Amino acid sequence: MLPSGVFNTRPQQDMAIVRTRAQWLLLAAGLIFLVTVALYAPDEWVVWLIMVGIYTVAALGMHIMTGLCGQFSMGQSAFMALGAYTTALLGTRYGLSPWLTLPLSGLAAGLGGLIFGIPALRIKGFYLVLTTIAAQFVIMWAIRQPSWAGQTYGLDVPAITIGGSALNDTQFWWLTLGVAVVMLFFAKNIQRTATGRKFVAVRDNDLAAEVMGINLFRTKLLAFFIGCFFAGVSGWLWAHHLLRINPDLFTFSLSLWFLAMIIIGGMGSTTGVVMGAGVIMLVDKLVPRVSSLLTDAFPSLGYQIPSALSLILFALVVIFFILIEPKG
């Protein structure tokens, strides 16, 4: 949307993501702020920013599958685990550099997405959701079985180093920001390509899309591959941030979080995913503080408050946006 009195005079202007000088200035100011904020923010907020960036990448993948192509996937955290375990195994057992395992982590998750995306040709809606939920539990069960994958104990992950020194939190935030910006740019631009238009056509009416000559099988599988590739990259970031991973990190609840992020940001809105990730992570950040106050006020409830409050606040936020801002 352009300000009143501003018009496009060339096709290139109409296709541009950033169209006005004011938008360029806001973009530049926002990037400068995000780059410099880690220099003076408390450590806990730098870690919070890192997690927002990591989850944004995974949620962007779900946005491509669900928001653009209409293929509901509820196993995103399992594909994130494939990326995380790929970099952990290749780094610890074969000594590969984390920079080499980055594309391999995305590729491993993308291939997993292809396998579980095959049923999308025959089923959709509720039944596709059930299939991807099954993928969540099948993948996590498979990860827990072999001893070389650490089973329930998990695996150590080599730190990312530059010049022989491991990245500190500020430097890791810059890395996360860079990866998130690249993935956001890719997700934003894919909507403007022939592939993106095929995704939207399949989402709106797959039968009509097939009549128009769109290969449904190829289009749906490509959406799953790209979306899960994003999850694998997100898992790569998370693994190298934590330096140790285990299956308990990649829960079904986390997949629900990613779905909530794209609902809050608006289904089909790429930039809205970033806002959705920020809102969900802010709610998660506030839970310990609010639960501490409630525990002091109602000591008889004790430990029950923290476990229940997170789910309650999460549900209330999602319901609020569905009712008040259904388009994000």
LINQUI-V475341 format. One record per residue. N is the residue number from 1. RES is the residue in three letters. PHI is phi in radians with two decimals (none if undefined). Layout:
n-><N,N>
res-><RES,RES>
phi-><PHI,PHI>
This chain:
n-><1,2,3,4,5,6,7,8,9,10,11,12,13,14,15,16,17,18,19,20,21,22,23,24,25,26,27,28,29,30,31,32,33,34,35,36,37,38,39,40,41,42,43,44,45,46,47,48,49,50,51,52,53,54,55,56,57,58,59,60,61,62,63,64,65,66,67,68,69,70,71,72,73,74,75,76,77,78,79,80,81,82,83,84,85,86,87,88,89,90,91,92,93,94,95,96,97,98,99,100,101,102,103,104,105,106,107,108,109,110,111,112,113,114,115,116,117,118,119,120,121,122,123,124,125,126,127,128,129,130,131,132,133,134,135,136,137,138,139,140,141,142,143,144,145,146,147,148,149,150,151,152,153,154,155,156,157,158,159,160,161,162,163,164,165,166,167,168,169,170,171,172,173,174,175,176,177,178,179,180,181,182,183,184,185,186,187,188,189,190,191,192,193,194,195,196,197,198,199,200,201,202,203,204,205,206,207,208,209,210,211,212,213,214,215,216,217,218,219,220,221,222,223,224,225,226,227,228,229,230,231,232,233,234,235,236,237,238,239,240,241,242,243,244,245,246,247,248,249,250,251,252,253,254,255,256,257,258,259,260,261,262,263,264,265,266,267,268,269,270,271,272,273,274,275,276,277,278,279,280,281,282,283,284,285,286,287,288,289,290,291,292,293,294,295,296,297,298,299,300,301,302,303,304,305,306,307,308,309,310,311,312,313,314,315,316,317,318,319,320,321,322,323,324,325,326,327,328>
res-><MET,LEU,PRO,SER,GLY,VAL,PHE,ASN,THR,ARG,PRO,GLN,GLN,ASP,MET,ALA,ILE,VAL,ARG,THR,ARG,ALA,GLN,TRP,LEU,LEU,LEU,ALA,ALA,GLY,LEU,ILE,PHE,LEU,VAL,THR,VAL,ALA,LEU,TYR,ALA,PRO,ASP,GLU,TRP,VAL,VAL,TRP,LEU,ILE,MET,VAL,GLY,ILE,TYR,THR,VAL,ALA,ALA,LEU,GLY,MET,HIS,ILE,MET,THR,GLY,LEU,CYS,GLY,GLN,PHE,SER,MET,GLY,GLN,SER,ALA,PHE,MET,ALA,LEU,GLY,ALA,TYR,THR,THR,ALA,LEU,LEU,GLY,THR,ARG,TYR,GLY,LEU,SER,PRO,TRP,LEU,THR,LEU,PRO,LEU,SER,GLY,LEU,ALA,ALA,GLY,LEU,GLY,GLY,LEU,ILE,PHE,GLY,ILE,PRO,ALA,LEU,ARG,ILE,LYS,GLY,PHE,TYR,LEU,VAL,LEU,THR,THR,ILE,ALA,ALA,GLN,PHE,VAL,ILE,MET,TRP,ALA,ILE,ARG,GLN,PRO,SER,TRP,ALA,GLY,GLN,THR,TYR,GLY,LEU,ASP,VAL,PRO,ALA,ILE,THR,ILE,GLY,GLY,SER,ALA,LEU,ASN,ASP,THR,GLN,PHE,TRP,TRP,LEU,THR,LEU,GLY,VAL,ALA,VAL,VAL,MET,LEU,PHE,PHE,ALA,LYS,ASN,ILE,GLN,ARG,THR,ALA,THR,GLY,ARG,LYS,PHE,VAL,ALA,VAL,ARG,ASP,ASN,ASP,LEU,ALA,ALA,GLU,VAL,MET,GLY,ILE,ASN,LEU,PHE,ARG,THR,LYS,LEU,LEU,ALA,PHE,PHE,ILE,GLY,CYS,PHE,PHE,ALA,GLY,VAL,SER,GLY,TRP,LEU,TRP,ALA,HIS,HIS,LEU,LEU,ARG,ILE,ASN,PRO,ASP,LEU,PHE,THR,PHE,SER,LEU,SER,LEU,TRP,PHE,LEU,ALA,MET,ILE,ILE,ILE,GLY,GLY,MET,GLY,SER,THR,THR,GLY,VAL,VAL,MET,GLY,ALA,GLY,VAL,ILE,MET,LEU,VAL,ASP,LYS,LEU,VAL,PRO,ARG,VAL,SER,SER,LEU,LEU,THR,ASP,ALA,PHE,PRO,SER,LEU,GLY,TYR,GLN,ILE,PRO,SER,ALA,LEU,SER,LEU,ILE,LEU,PHE,ALA,LEU,VAL,VAL,ILE,PHE,PHE,ILE,LEU,ILE,GLU,PRO,LYS,GLY>
phi-><none,-1.80,-1.09,-1.05,1.56,-1.84,-2.26,-1.53,-1.99,-2.34,-1.01,-1.08,-1.18,-1.20,-1.54,-1.17,-1.34,-1.82,-1.90,-2.10,-1.11,-1.09,-1.16,-1.10,-1.14,-1.12,-1.11,-1.11,-1.12,-1.12,-1.16,-1.08,-1.10,-1.13,-1.25,-1.58,-1.06,-1.22,-1.32,-2.20,-1.36,-1.03,-1.01,-1.14,-1.38,-1.15,-1.10,-1.07,-1.07,-1.04,-1.18,-1.06,-1.11,-1.11,-1.20,-1.07,-1.08,-1.13,-1.17,-1.07,-1.10,-1.14,-1.05,-1.15,-1.21,-1.62,-1.24,-1.60,-1.77,1.30,-1.75,-1.20,-2.16,-2.00,-2.11,-1.08,-1.20,-1.20,-1.22,-1.10,-1.12,-1.05,-1.16,-1.14,-1.25,-1.10,-1.21,-1.16,-1.20,-1.19,-1.37,-1.43,-1.63,-2.07,1.21,-1.26,-1.16,-0.97,-1.18,-1.37,-1.38,-1.03,-1.16,-1.18,-1.13,-1.10,-1.15,-1.08,-1.17,-1.11,-1.14,-1.09,-1.12,-1.08,-1.09,-1.49,-1.53,-0.99,-1.09,-1.10,-1.21,-1.77,-2.23,-2.74,1.13,-1.02,-1.23,-1.20,-1.03,-1.08,-1.12,-1.28,-1.13,-1.06,-1.05,-0.98,-1.39,-1.15,-1.11,-1.19,-1.12,-1.12,-1.17,-1.31,-1.37,-1.26,-1.16,-1.22,-1.68,1.51,0.86,-1.36,-1.42,1.55,-2.32,-1.35,-2.16,-1.13,-1.30,-1.38,-2.12,-2.32,1.16,1.50,-1.97,-1.22,-1.18,-1.48,-1.08,-1.10,-1.15,-1.19,-1.11,-1.10,-1.11,-1.07,-1.07,-1.07,-1.12,-1.10,-1.13,-1.08,-1.19,-1.13,-1.08,-1.12,-1.12,-1.19,-1.34,-1.13,-1.14,-1.66,-1.72,-1.07,-1.10,-1.10,-1.18,-1.15,-0.98,-1.12,-1.10,-1.14,-1.09,-1.27,-2.87,-1.19,-1.18,-1.13,-1.10,-1.17,-1.09,-1.31,1.78,-1.40,-1.34,-1.10,-1.06,-1.14,-1.16,-1.16,-1.13,-1.12,-1.09,-1.13,-1.10,-1.13,-1.07,-1.32,-1.05,-1.03,-1.08,-1.11,-1.13,-1.08,-1.10,-1.05,-1.08,-1.13,-1.07,-1.35,-1.39,-1.36,1.23,-2.72,-2.19,-2.59,-1.06,-1.17,-1.29,-1.82,-1.62,-1.13,-1.04,-1.13,-1.10,-1.12,-1.03,-1.09,-1.10,-1.08,-1.09,-1.35,-1.21,-1.13,-1.30,1.87,-1.07,1.64,-1.72,-1.24,-1.18,-1.14,-1.05,-1.09,-1.13,-1.10,-1.11,-1.11,-1.13,-1.08,-1.23,-1.20,-1.05,-1.08,-1.22,-1.43,-0.97,-1.04,-1.21,-1.19,-1.14,-1.11,-1.14,-1.21,-1.13,-1.16,-1.37,-2.24,-1.09,-1.18,-1.39,0.94,-1.22,-1.19,-1.14,-1.01,-1.20,-1.42,-1.10,-1.04,-1.18,-1.13,-1.12,-1.03,-1.14,-1.12,-1.12,-1.11,-1.08,-1.02,-1.23,-1.15,-1.44,-1.58,-2.24,-1.10,-1.68,1.55>
